[in-house]
Amino acid sequence: VSTQSTWGMQLRQYGIWSRRPLGLAAVLWAPLIHVGLLHLGGNSVCLLLTGRAIFTYHDSLRLFPAVTGFVWLSSGFLVWLCGVGGPHVGLGGTVFGHFTFILGTAFLVRPIQPRNAALAVVLAVVLGGTMLGGLMPDDARLSWIGYVCGGVMGLVAAGIYVRHLRSIPGGQKYNELDVVANTQATLEDVPAAAALPHVVINTQPAAPNEAEVFHYK
């Protein structure tokens, strides 16, 4: 929602006001309020890029809303708790949380996947200027604390997600994000591997001296 219109200007007062009881409820809707069409358009484009990147990395429609909801609410609460004054509005913190989640998962998962790391670097080049502009704004109205809180909670979300991946049956043996179809496996490995999503198991014995590699996403 852009606040350039007359009715929109009145919406700004419904942003997050730090440490005010009524300001806490604004965590739910403040990211939807923007100060102008340029602000709204910029955040919308960045959201599309980071959202697409999350889906490309992990091929999961459920992960994007989960990460978005977590960063949206947790970073908003941090802004309410640690911010100064108000109102704080806009989706920039959530977008920056997406950005740090992508970087975090690209480099925290072991072994590092070249495709994911390359995509993270490309995204950093494309959006890096915008993200740094949010952290070091030349406009006093820009809420840098929102970007900081969003970035921190994006890294927290990445840590939670990577820990979840490592807790899947099979542990470190299945800690990659990419699936290799028809992966060679022995019969003893089938129960653990079959519990993973999207894994295609070939139960034919591996060739002598051929290393066994398992992947999932």
Number of C-alpha atoms within 10 A of each C-alpha: 18 20 18 15 12 8 10 16 15 11 20 21 16 19 25 30 25 22 18 13 10 13 20 20 17 21 25 15 17 26 22 14 22 26 20 15 13 11 17 19 13 13 22 14 12 21 20 11 17 23 21 13 20 20 14 12 19 17 16 12 11 10 15 19 12 12 21 18 14 19 28 27 18 18 26 31 22 21 29 26 15 14 21 14 13 20 20 31 27 24 26 30 31 30 28 31 32 31 28 24 27 27 21 21 26 25 16 14 20 15 12 15 14 11 12 22 18 12 17 24 16 12 17 17 11 13 17 14 11 18 20 13 15 21 18 14 14 9 10 8 11 19 23 22 19 28 26 20 24 32 26 21 28 32 21 18 24 25 17 12 19 20 14 12 20 17 13 17 15 16 12 13 15 22 23 20 22 19 15 16 14 13 17 21 19 13 12 9 14 13 11 14 22 13 12 17 11 16 19 18 19 15 15 12 10 14 9 6 6 8 10 12 12 23 19 19 18
